[in-house]
């Protein structure tokens, strides 16, 4: 199992300590590019123009559970999971 596959599996298990850095790495492995926005806003866009909008977590680096669920639903909608 590759590192990207392990990261996707970890994401799908909805851990309470999933970091923004892990999310960025996972989305990059799925073909998404990060586009910085204003302030802590960021977009991830793939070649098919599928967009994931979110705010970077602060002051820490841990992604909130509800946001992991929203991202998972979006990835399932576009057939990435």
C-alpha atoms as an extended CHARMM CRD file, in Angstrom:
* protein
*
        81  EXT
         1         1  UNK       CA              0.0000000000        0.0000000000        0.0000000000  PROA      1               0.0000000000
         2         2  UNK       CA              1.4330000000        3.3610000000       -1.0270000000  PROA      2               0.0000000000
         3         3  UNK       CA              1.7470000000        6.3270000000        1.3010000000  PROA      3               0.0000000000
         4         4  UNK       CA             -1.0680000000        8.1120000000       -0.5770000000  PROA      4               0.0000000000
         5         5  UNK       CA             -3.3490000000        5.0790000000       -0.1600000000  PROA      5               0.0000000000
         6         6  UNK       CA             -2.5480000000        4.9400000000        3.5570000000  PROA      6               0.0000000000
         7         7  UNK       CA             -3.3820000000        8.6300000000        3.8860000000  PROA      7               0.0000000000
         8         8  UNK       CA             -6.7160000000        8.1480000000        2.0860000000  PROA      8               0.0000000000
         9         9  UNK       CA             -7.5560000000        5.2230000000        4.3700000000  PROA      9               0.0000000000
        10        10  UNK       CA             -6.6800000000        7.3110000000        7.4240000000  PROA      10              0.0000000000
        11        11  UNK       CA             -8.8690000000       10.1570000000        6.1160000000  PROA      11              0.0000000000
        12        12  UNK       CA            -11.8200000000        7.8080000000        5.5640000000  PROA      12              0.0000000000
        13        13  UNK       CA            -11.5230000000        6.5930000000        9.1700000000  PROA      13              0.0000000000
        14        14  UNK       CA            -12.2420000000       10.2200000000       10.2470000000  PROA      14              0.0000000000
        15        15  UNK       CA             -9.4720000000       10.5750000000       12.8420000000  PROA      15              0.0000000000
        16        16  UNK       CA             -9.7180000000       13.4030000000       15.3440000000  PROA      16              0.0000000000
        17        17  UNK       CA             -6.1130000000       14.4380000000       14.6310000000  PROA      17              0.0000000000
        18        18  UNK       CA             -6.0850000000       14.7100000000       10.8100000000  PROA      18              0.0000000000
        19        19  UNK       CA             -3.9120000000       17.7010000000        9.9330000000  PROA      19              0.0000000000
        20        20  UNK       CA             -4.1550000000       20.2920000000        7.1840000000  PROA      20              0.0000000000
        21        21  UNK       CA             -0.7660000000       19.1180000000        5.9020000000  PROA      21              0.0000000000
        22        22  UNK       CA             -2.1130000000       15.5660000000        5.5660000000  PROA      22              0.0000000000
        23        23  UNK       CA             -5.2290000000       16.8710000000        3.7960000000  PROA      23              0.0000000000
        24        24  UNK       CA             -3.1360000000       18.9180000000        1.3600000000  PROA      24              0.0000000000
        25        25  UNK       CA             -0.9270000000       15.9160000000        0.5990000000  PROA      25              0.0000000000
        26        26  UNK       CA             -3.9340000000       13.6260000000        0.1170000000  PROA      26              0.0000000000
        27        27  UNK       CA             -5.7260000000       16.0520000000       -2.1990000000  PROA      27              0.0000000000
        28        28  UNK       CA             -2.5520000000       16.5880000000       -4.2410000000  PROA      28              0.0000000000
        29        29  UNK       CA             -2.2810000000       12.8140000000       -4.6940000000  PROA      29              0.0000000000
        30        30  UNK       CA             -5.8680000000       12.9100000000       -6.0610000000  PROA      30              0.0000000000
        31        31  UNK       CA             -4.9580000000       15.5490000000       -8.6410000000  PROA      31              0.0000000000
        32        32  UNK       CA             -6.0400000000       18.7130000000       -6.8230000000  PROA      32              0.0000000000
        33        33  UNK       CA             -4.0280000000       21.9360000000       -6.9030000000  PROA      33              0.0000000000
        34        34  UNK       CA             -4.0730000000       24.3520000000       -3.9850000000  PROA      34              0.0000000000
        35        35  UNK       CA             -5.1040000000       27.9360000000       -4.7660000000  PROA      35              0.0000000000
        36        36  UNK       CA             -4.5840000000       30.4060000000       -1.8950000000  PROA      36              0.0000000000
        37        37  UNK       CA             -7.4540000000       32.7710000000       -1.1980000000  PROA      37              0.0000000000
        38        38  UNK       CA             -7.9070000000       35.7250000000        1.1090000000  PROA      38              0.0000000000
        39        39  UNK       CA             -6.8020000000       35.2430000000        4.7010000000  PROA      39              0.0000000000
        40        40  UNK       CA             -7.0810000000       31.6090000000        5.7240000000  PROA      40              0.0000000000
        41        41  UNK       CA             -9.3350000000       30.7020000000        2.7750000000  PROA      41              0.0000000000
        42        42  UNK       CA             -8.0550000000       28.1590000000        0.2790000000  PROA      42              0.0000000000
        43        43  UNK       CA             -9.4170000000       26.2710000000       -2.7390000000  PROA      43              0.0000000000
        44        44  UNK       CA             -8.3990000000       22.9220000000       -4.1130000000  PROA      44              0.0000000000
        45        45  UNK       CA             -9.2340000000       22.4640000000       -7.8100000000  PROA      45              0.0000000000
        46        46  UNK       CA             -8.6810000000       19.4100000000      -10.0050000000  PROA      46              0.0000000000
        47        47  UNK       CA             -8.4030000000       19.1880000000      -13.8090000000  PROA      47              0.0000000000
        48        48  UNK       CA            -12.1730000000       18.6210000000      -14.0900000000  PROA      48              0.0000000000
        49        49  UNK       CA            -12.8110000000       21.9220000000      -12.2710000000  PROA      49              0.0000000000
        50        50  UNK       CA            -14.1000000000       20.1890000000       -9.1280000000  PROA      50              0.0000000000
        51        51  UNK       CA            -13.5880000000       22.6760000000       -6.2920000000  PROA      51              0.0000000000
        52        52  UNK       CA            -13.1630000000       22.1300000000       -2.5520000000  PROA      52              0.0000000000
        53        53  UNK       CA            -13.3270000000       25.3710000000       -0.5370000000  PROA      53              0.0000000000
        54        54  UNK       CA            -12.1910000000       25.5790000000        3.0550000000  PROA      54              0.0000000000
        55        55  UNK       CA            -10.3990000000       27.6800000000        5.6190000000  PROA      55              0.0000000000
        56        56  UNK       CA             -7.0540000000       26.5790000000        6.9780000000  PROA      56              0.0000000000
        57        57  UNK       CA             -7.3960000000       25.6440000000       10.6190000000  PROA      57              0.0000000000
        58        58  UNK       CA             -5.9850000000       28.0760000000       13.1320000000  PROA      58              0.0000000000
        59        59  UNK       CA             -4.4180000000       28.4990000000       15.5660000000  PROA      59              0.0000000000
        60        60  UNK       CA             -3.6560000000       24.7440000000       15.2970000000  PROA      60              0.0000000000
        61        61  UNK       CA             -3.2780000000       22.4730000000       12.2890000000  PROA      61              0.0000000000
        62        62  UNK       CA             -6.0640000000       19.9290000000       13.0190000000  PROA      62              0.0000000000
        63        63  UNK       CA             -9.0560000000       19.7460000000       10.6450000000  PROA      63              0.0000000000
        64        64  UNK       CA            -12.4660000000       19.7750000000       12.3780000000  PROA      64              0.0000000000
        65        65  UNK       CA            -14.5860000000       16.6180000000       12.1210000000  PROA      65              0.0000000000
        66        66  UNK       CA            -17.5000000000       18.3230000000       10.3620000000  PROA      66              0.0000000000
        67        67  UNK       CA            -15.1180000000       19.6360000000        7.7010000000  PROA      67              0.0000000000
        68        68  UNK       CA            -13.6160000000       16.1690000000        7.1440000000  PROA      68              0.0000000000
        69        69  UNK       CA            -17.1620000000       14.8770000000        6.6140000000  PROA      69              0.0000000000
        70        70  UNK       CA            -17.9660000000       17.6450000000        4.0950000000  PROA      70              0.0000000000
        71        71  UNK       CA            -14.7550000000       16.9970000000        2.1640000000  PROA      71              0.0000000000
        72        72  UNK       CA            -15.4130000000       13.2450000000        2.1810000000  PROA      72              0.0000000000
        73        73  UNK       CA            -18.9200000000       13.7990000000        0.8060000000  PROA      73              0.0000000000
        74        74  UNK       CA            -17.5690000000       16.0670000000       -1.9380000000  PROA      74              0.0000000000
        75        75  UNK       CA            -14.8980000000       13.5240000000       -2.9160000000  PROA      75              0.0000000000
        76        76  UNK       CA            -17.5300000000       10.7710000000       -3.0390000000  PROA      76              0.0000000000
        77        77  UNK       CA            -19.7840000000       12.9680000000       -5.2280000000  PROA      77              0.0000000000
        78        78  UNK       CA            -17.0480000000       13.3930000000       -7.8360000000  PROA      78              0.0000000000
        79        79  UNK       CA            -15.9600000000        9.7270000000       -7.6730000000  PROA      79              0.0000000000
        80        80  UNK       CA            -12.5580000000       10.2560000000       -6.0320000000  PROA      80              0.0000000000
        81        81  UNK       CA            -13.3940000000        7.9890000000       -3.0650000000  PROA      81              0.0000000000
